[in-house]
């Protein structure tokens, strides 16, 4: 006798689901960041300025780190309180919340990086280039809008139906 009561996934199933979500989010962000690096390289080449090809590596690492930040934010239910609003509001609020979270991690990263490179702790905040951090955060916010739109659509219509909408006739 089979029951239609949904069972809660075990630890292995949850870990697999979270890893797949992390991988998809990181892949999306890696493609976005690598496109931005390509644009920057092409723009700098126009003005005969050479750029470091390692920027692609940094873009991929950044995507992996931000993917993990998003996973942590989801684990602590960041933005869960706005899920009862209209879809566009939920997407915008979550994009803002997670952009602020990533901005905070970027601030912390810059602070630690400057300390490691020997900058005195009293001057780290003063010498930080906030316009770069704000610019990066704006780009991340723009990348988060379609990302959270798909995440919220998946939550609302279900993973199977969303997959069918995109990949079946």
C-alpha positions in Angstrom: 0.0 0.0 0.0 1.6 3.2 -1.1 1.0 6.6 0.5 1.0 9.9 -1.4 2.4 11.7 1.7 5.7 13.3 0.7 8.6 12.0 2.7 11.4 14.3 3.9 14.6 13.7 2.1 17.4 12.0 4.0 20.8 13.6 4.5 22.3 12.1 1.4 19.5 13.4 -0.8 19.6 16.8 0.7 23.4 17.0 0.2 23.0 15.9 -3.4 20.3 18.5 -4.0 22.3 21.3 -2.4 25.4 20.4 -4.3 23.5 20.4 -7.6 22.0 23.8 -6.7 25.5 25.1 -5.8 27.0 23.8 -9.0 24.2 25.4 -11.2 24.4 28.7 -9.4 28.3 28.7 -9.6 28.2 27.8 -13.3 25.7 30.6 -14.1 27.9 33.1 -12.2 31.1 31.8 -13.8 29.6 32.3 -17.3 28.5 35.8 -16.3 31.8 36.8 -14.7 33.8 35.4 -17.6 31.7 37.4 -20.0 32.5 40.5 -18.0 36.2 39.6 -18.1 36.1 39.2 -21.8 34.3 42.5 -22.2 37.0 44.2 -20.0 39.8 42.6 -22.0 38.3 43.8 -25.3 37.7 47.2 -23.9 41.3 47.6 -22.6 42.7 46.2 -25.8 41.0 49.0 -27.7 43.1 51.4 -25.7 46.3 49.3 -26.0 46.2 48.3 -22.3 47.2 44.7 -21.7 45.2 42.8 -19.1 46.1 39.7 -17.0 44.7 36.5 -18.6 44.4 35.1 -15.0 41.3 37.2 -14.6 39.3 34.2 -15.9 40.7 32.1 -13.1 39.7 34.8 -10.6 36.3 35.1 -12.2 35.7 31.3 -11.7 37.0 31.4 -8.2 34.8 34.4 -7.4 31.8 32.5 -8.9 32.5 29.5 -6.7 32.8 31.7 -3.6 29.7 33.7 -4.3 27.8 30.5 -5.1 28.8 29.3 -1.6 27.7 32.6 -0.1 24.3 32.2 -1.7 24.1 28.6 -0.4 24.9 29.8 3.1 22.3 32.6 2.8 19.7 30.1 1.7 20.5 27.9 4.7 19.9 30.7 7.1 16.7 31.5 5.3 17.8 34.9 4.0 14.9 36.5 2.1 12.4 33.8 3.2 10.1 36.5 4.6 9.4 38.1 1.2 8.3 34.9 -0.5 4.6 35.7 0.0 4.9 38.9 -2.1 4.3 39.1 -5.9 7.1 37.4 -7.8 8.8 40.6 -9.1 9.1 41.9 -5.5 10.4 38.6 -4.2 13.1 38.5 -6.9 14.1 42.1 -6.4 14.2 41.8 -2.6 16.2 38.6 -2.7 18.6 40.1 -5.2 19.1 43.1 -2.9 19.5 41.0 0.2 22.0 38.6 -1.4 23.9 41.5 -3.1 24.3 43.1 0.3 25.5 39.8 1.8 28.0 39.4 -1.0 29.1 43.1 -0.6 29.8 42.3 3.1 31.9 39.3 2.2 33.8 41.4 -0.4 34.5 44.0 2.3 35.7 41.3 4.7 37.8 39.7 1.9 39.5 43.0 1.0 40.2 43.7 4.7 41.8 40.3 5.2 43.7 40.5 1.9 45.2 43.9 2.8 46.2 42.7 6.3 47.9 39.7 4.8 49.8 42.0 2.4 51.2 43.9 5.4 49.0 47.0 5.4 48.6 48.4 9.0 45.2 47.6 10.4 44.4 51.2 11.1 44.7 52.2 7.5 43.0 49.3 5.8 39.5 50.8 5.8 40.8 54.2 4.8 42.7 52.9 1.8 40.0 50.6 0.5 38.6 51.3 -3.0 34.9 51.4 -2.2 34.0 52.5 -5.7 35.3 49.2 -7.0 33.4 47.3 -4.4 30.2 49.2 -5.2 30.7 48.7 -8.9 31.2 45.0 -8.4 28.1 44.8 -6.2 26.0 46.5 -8.9 27.1 43.9 -11.5 26.4 41.1 -9.0 22.9 42.6 -8.3 22.2 42.6 -12.1 23.4 39.0 -12.3 21.2 38.0 -9.4 17.9 39.3 -10.9 17.6 36.5 -13.5 19.1 34.0 -11.2 16.6 34.6 -8.4 13.8 34.8 -11.0 14.5 31.2 -12.0 15.0 30.1 -8.4 11.7 31.6 -7.4 9.9 30.2 -10.5 11.2 26.7 -9.6 9.9 27.1 -6.1 6.5 28.3 -7.3 5.8 25.9 -10.2 8.0 23.0 -9.1 11.2 21.7 -10.6 9.6 19.1 -12.9 7.2 21.7 -14.5 9.9 24.3 -14.9 12.1 21.7 -16.6 9.2 20.7 -18.9 8.5 24.3 -19.8 12.1 24.8 -20.9 13.1 21.5 -22.4 10.0 19.8 -23.7 7.6 20.6 -26.5 
